[in-house]
Amino acid sequence: MTTNIDINLHTAPADVGDGAILPNLLMFGEVLRRLGLEIGSANMLDLVRATEFVPIGGSRNDFRLAARALLVHKQSDLALFDEAFQVFWRRPAHGRSMRDLRSMGEERRYRTPRVMPHREDASDGPPGSEGSEDVDDRQPVVDLQRSFSAREVLRQRDFAEFTPTEVSAARALMSELAWDLGRRRTRRLTWGDGAEIDLRRSMRRSLSHGGEILDFARRRRKTKPRPLVLICDVSGSMERYTRMLLHFLHTVALSGQQLEAFLFATRLTRITRHLETRGVDQAVAQVAHAVPDWAGGTRIGEAIKAFNYRWARRVLRGGPVVLVISDGWDRGDPDLLGREMARLQRSCHRLIWLNPLLGSPTYQPLTRGMQAALPHIDDFLPAHNLHSLQELARHLSNLSDRRQLPSGRRPTVAVQEDATVEVPAPHDGTTAARSRRDLNPALAPTFRHPLWGHPNIPGGG
């Protein structure tokens, strides 16, 4: 092993100097370990031996490919390795060569490199290198900000600006998101630490004690995962975000979450079965072929009404969370949209509106559609990049088990301390225990059947 190392060091480029390349290789391995790559001592020895056949003084690209083949074990680490290689093995600043590392002494060469954030200036040297006399005593600095920028920039970039290559990378990041909407209590009972006594199980247990019931078995409510319903706008105004949002729907469908998905422009189309296809490209193609009004006009109110009358009783069982993804541009009747959104909110556990335009700092919901829908929305959130989807997943995992009033839109009703409401006397003539009681109008029921007041319904008008 020692012989091979000596041969590699002597076959290094002449301007590097004997023994100077080995500390640089070890420092490069330490940088890769700090970035999260799994690199052992055997991998570094293989890289040192490889310099005999692929010298660093030769082709830079050949050495990069050889190092990547020996040090990278996961496909997801390839881009990170390339960025780290470009930063670490760049040309030194101020005309210094690699020979300067040898002249800095043993302490400088073997000191752990210090990671510094990326600076906007053109200099590659450490801060304070100009006009400083103790530069040689400084700790070696490696600028590693660019190694992390690929994933961070992709998370912050708007979906409308994605290239085909970035779409593929974004799909991999979407698959890492965890969608957990919590669990809901059902009406069915099962054994457990509940308040209700299970007589059948208690009697069965008593047989082992001669018929004497020594302890009572109890029952509790069963719990099931809370379902998710997605209603996505694919009209012309949403065309920049449609493809990426379809990838989002497909990722959620494959995550094991109980999902029902619908698309609408001027009419409503159910696409739940199309999302069951494993291949995302094939699923997107099937969805585009199944939607007749793709990139057409927008009639949000009529689409929500069609969902309420045709699909609500079928897919809104079990208190699901409903996500409406739209920019709010609507050509329909805003009053119809307001009525149908109010009905949809009463039928689900939580109604969340995702607007891609909300990611802009100057956006204001001034359209008629958004003005009509906002009073009946529980949460109004952006959906324009990967970071917003990550925040959405975190928000869904923190939802309460009980139905709550819309956050930020709770009714503010001024009720005086002495304000009372008369309670009518009972029909049997007995005196009520309390004829006057304090009532809070904000807690009054808001349900109203859609057929109440209809002139053709007996007793409705």
N, C-alpha and C positions, 0 to 999 in steps of 0.2 A: 504494500500500500504506500509506504514511504517513497519507494522508487518511482512509482507512477506520479506522485505529487511533484517530486523534483523534476521529472521530465516535463510536466506541464508548465511549471514555472519557468523553465529555461526556454521553452518554445513560445513564450509570450512575446508580444511586440517589443521591439528594441527600446522605444521611448518610454515604456512603462517601467522597466527596471526589474532586476531579479528580486522576486519575493514580494513585489508590490501588488500583484493582482489577486493573491490569495485573500488578504484582508478585505478587499473590495467585494469578492465573491461571497465571503461570509457575511459581510454587512448587508449585501443584497438579499441573502437568504433570511436574515433577521428582519428586514423590512417586509418581506413577503409573509413571514409568520405573524407579524403585528397586523397585517391586513386580513388575516384569517385563513390563509392557505395552509394546508397540512403538509409540512415539509420536514423530513427527518434528516438525521446526519448521513444516512446512506444516500439520500438524494443529492446532497451537497457533494459527497465524494464522487458520485457519478458525473456531476457537472464539472468537477475539477479534472477528472479523467477525460471528459469530452473535449476539453480545450486542446488536447493533443491532435485531434482530428478536425476540429472546427476552431481554429485560433481566433481570439478576439480581435487581433489586428487585421484579420481578413475581412470577410463580408459581415457587416453588422446584422443583416437580416438572417443569415445562416446561423449565427450565434444565438439570435433571439428564438428561432424555431427550435434549435437544439435544447436551449434552456427551458422553453415552454413544454417540450415533450418529456423532459425529465422531472420537472417540478410541479406541473399542473396535473391534477388527478380528476377534476370535475369540469364539465363543460361550462358551468356557470361561472367558473373562475378565470376563463380565458380572457375576457375583456378587462378584468381587474389586473391580471398579470401584464397584459400589453401596456396598460396605462402606467403601471409601476416601472416597467422596463424603460419606457420612453422618458420618464422623469429621472430615474436613477442614473441611466447611462447616457445622459445628454452631454453636450460639449460644455466643459467648465467655463465659468465666467472670467472676465478680465484677462483672457489670453493664457491662463494657467493650464498646464497639462496635468496628466495623471501622475507625473513624477513629483508634483508638489505634495501629494499625500504621503509619499515616502519621507520627505524632509520634515514633516510635522512631528515626527517622533512616535515612539511606540504607544504612548498614552493617547495621542490623537487618533491613531489608526484603529485601535481596538476599543475606543469609547463607543457606547451605544448611540446611534444616530438620533437626533432630536427632530420630531415631526413639527413642522411649521405650517400655518395656513397659507394659502396662495395669496400673493401680493399682486397688485395691479401694475407695479413698476416693471420696467423691462429688464432689470438686473436679476441674474440668477443667483447671486451671492447672498449670504445671510444678512439680516438687517444690521446696519451700522458698519458694514464692511468698508465703505468709502471714508477715508480720512481717519481710520482707526488703526492704532498701532498694535493692539493685542488681538488681531484677527486670528493669528496662528494658534492662540490659546483657547479659542472658542470650541464649543462642541460641534461636531459635524452636523449640518442641517440638511434634511431631505424634504423637498416640497412635495407633499403627498395629497394636496387638495384635489388635484385632477384625477387621482385614482378613485375617489368617491363621487365625482361630479356626474358620472354617467347615470347612475341610478337616481341621484337626488334631482338632477335636472329633468329626468323623465317623469318623476313624480309631480313636479311643479308645472310641467308644460301643459298647455291647453290641448284638449283632444282634437280641436280643429287644426292644429299645426303638426300633427303626427305624420311621419313618413311611413311607408310600408314596413321598413325595418324596425322602426320604433313601435309599430302596432304589435309586431310579434313579441318584442321584449315586454310590452305592457301587458300582454295576455299572460305571460309567465308571472309578472308581479301580481296580477289580479287573482291568479290561482292560489297565492299565498294568503289572501285575506280570509279570515274566519267569520262566517255568518252564523251568529247564535242569537236568536230572538227570544230565548228563554222558553219556559214551559207554562202551560195553562192547565188549570184544574178542570176536570170533567165532572159529569154527574155520576159516573160509575164509581163504585167503592171497591177497595182492595184492603187486604189485611195490612196493618201498620199501627203506628202510634197516633191514633185518632181519638176523637171524643165519643164516637158511637161504638156500642158493644156489639161484637159479633157472636150471637147466641149459638149458631151452628158450630162454629169452631170451638167455642167454649165447652159445649157438650161433648164434642169429640175428644177434647183434651181430658175431660173428666173421667173417661173410661179407664185411663191408666191409674186412676186413684180410687177406683171402686165407685164411681158415680158422684164423687164429691168434687164440686167446683172450687178449686183452690185459687185460681186466678182467671180473670176474664180477658178473652181476646178482644181486640178492638179493630176498628176499620177506619180508613181514611179515604179521601178523594184521590182518584187516579190523576196522573198528570201526563200530558202529551206535548210534544214540541209545537210551538206556535207557528202556524203557516204564514206564508208571504205571498202577496199578490202584487204584481207589477203591471202597470198600465203606462205604456210608453208612446210618446208622440213621434210619428215618422213623417210629418208633413214637410213641405219645402223649406220652411224656416229652420227646421231641425236637421237638415240634410248634412251639415258639417259634423254633427255629433252622432248621427244615426248608426253608422257602422261600428263605432267604438262602443256605443251603448248596447248594441246587439251582442258584441263580445262579452260585455258585462252580464247580460242576461244569461248567456250560455254558461259562463263561469259559475254563476249562482245556481243554475240548474244542475250542474255536475257536482256541486259541493255537497249534495245529499240533503239540502234544504227542501222542505215541502213547498213547491212553487206553482203558481198559476200566472201565466204571462199573456198579455194582450197588447196589440198594437192598434193605433188609430190615427187617421188623418181626417177624412170625412165620414168614415164608418169604422166599426170595431171588428177586429179579427183576433181570434184566439190562436196562439202559436205554441201552446204548452207542449204538444206532441212533437213539434219540429225541433224543439230544444233538447229532446232526448237523444239526438244523434251525437255520437262521440266526437266526430270531426267538426271543428268550429267552422271551417270554410264551407263544408257541405251543409251544415245547419243554417248558416247565414244565407246561402243560396236558396235553400228551401223556403226560408221565411220570406225572402224578397219575391219569390215566385208566388207565394200564397197570399200576399197582401196586394189587393187590386188598386188601392189608392196611394201607393208609395210616392212620397214627395209631392203630394197634392195639396189641396187646401186644408184648412183646419176648422173643425167644428167640435170643440171640446165638450160643450154642453150636451150635444146629441150623442156623442160617444159615451159619456158618463151615464146618460139616461139609458142607453141600450145596455150598458153593463148592469145597471141597477134593476132593470126589468127582466133581463134574460139570464144573467149569470150570478147575480148577488146571492140568491137563495142557495145556489149550488156550490159556490166557491168561498163564500164568506162565513161558512160554518166554523165554529171553533175560535172565534175572535182573532182573525188574522191582522197583520200589519199591512197596510196598503201603501204602495209607493206610486205616485203619479209623477212621471218624468216628462216635462214639457216646458217650453219657454213662455207660455201664456199668451201667445199671439192667436187670437180667435176671431173668426168671421161670423160666429153664430150669435145667438141671443144671450147677453150676459145674465139676464134674470133667470133663464133656464139653467145656466151653468151654476148660479148660486144655489138654486133649489136642489139640484141633483148632487152638488157637493155636500150640502147639508145632510141630505139623506144618506150619502155614502159614509159620512163621518159618524153618523149614529149607528151604522151597521157594522163597523170594524172596531178593533181595539185601538188602533192608532193610524191616523191619516197623515202621511208625509209627502210634501211636494218638493221634488228635486228640479231645480231650474239651472241649466248650464250657464245662463247669462248672469246668475247671481255671483259668479266668481269674479266679475269685473268690479273694481272698487267704485266706479261711477254709476253702477246700475241702480235703477229705482223702478219698482213695480207699478208703472203708470198705465199699462195697457188695461183695456176694459175687462179682459178675461182674468187677469191677475187680481184686479180690484174686486171682482165678483167672487173669486175663490178664496182669497186670503182670510175672510172672517171665519171660514169653516175648515181651516188647515191647522193641524196640531203642530207641525214643525215645517219650517221653510228653509231648505238647505241647498247648497250648491252641488253641482255634479259635472264639473268641467275638467277635472284632472284626477290622477290617481290618488293624490293626497286627500281630495274631497271624498272619494270612495272609501278610503281608509278611515276617515273620520265618521263616515256614515256607518261603517261596520262597528266602530266603537260605540256610536250612539245607540244602535239597535241592541247591542249586548247589554246596555245599561237601562233598558226600558223597564218601567215598573209593571208589576203583575196586575195592578188595578187600573181601570180606566180613569184618566185624568182630564181635566179641562185643558184646552189648548194653551201651550206655554207662550207667555207674552201677550195673549189675547183673552185673558179671563175677564168676564163682564164686571165692570165697575159700577155697581148700583149703589147709590147713596141711600142708606137706610138709617133713619133717625132712631135714637135709642128708645124713644117712647112710641115708635110706630108699631101699631098692632093691626091684626086682621081679624075681623069678626068670623067666628065659627058658628054655623047654623046649629040650632038645637036639634037633638035627636028626634026621630019621628015618633018614638014611643012616649014623648012628653017628659021623660026623666031629665033631671038637671045634669048637665055635663059637668065633669070634674073640673075642667078648665074651659070657660067659654071664650077666653081670649088668650091667644098664644102668639109669640113672636115668630115670624116667618121671614126667611131670607129669600128674596126672589131669585137670587143667583143659583140656588139649589133646586129650584122648581124643575119638573120634567119638561124637556123640550121636544119629545117625540110627537110627531103629527103624521098620521097615515096619509099617503098620497091621494087617496080617494075621498078624504073628508071634504065636504063642501061641493062634491061633484053633483051637478043637477040631475043626471040620469041614474043616480044611485038612490034607492029608497031611504029616506031619512038623512040623505047627505046634504040637501040644500034647503 
